């Protein structure tokens, strides 16, 4: 006769996962850390206007009334 499994708590499933598939559990932590760092770097890139490059290979001419001129002059 099989023992009834009943309802497992999240902590029990977490411990069972580390016992049965430690590679998947560890790689999921690395994935979450990587996604967090990727989000932080994307936020920093947008915040510091990362599209503005100081050195370009081609010249671009802007009119004086173009709104992008203010970000270039900074």
Protein Blocks (a to p, Z undefined) as FASTA:
>chain_A
ZZdebjadfklmmmmmmmmmmmlmmmmmmmmmmmmmmmmmmmmmmmnopmbcfbdfbdcd
ddfklmklmmmmZZ
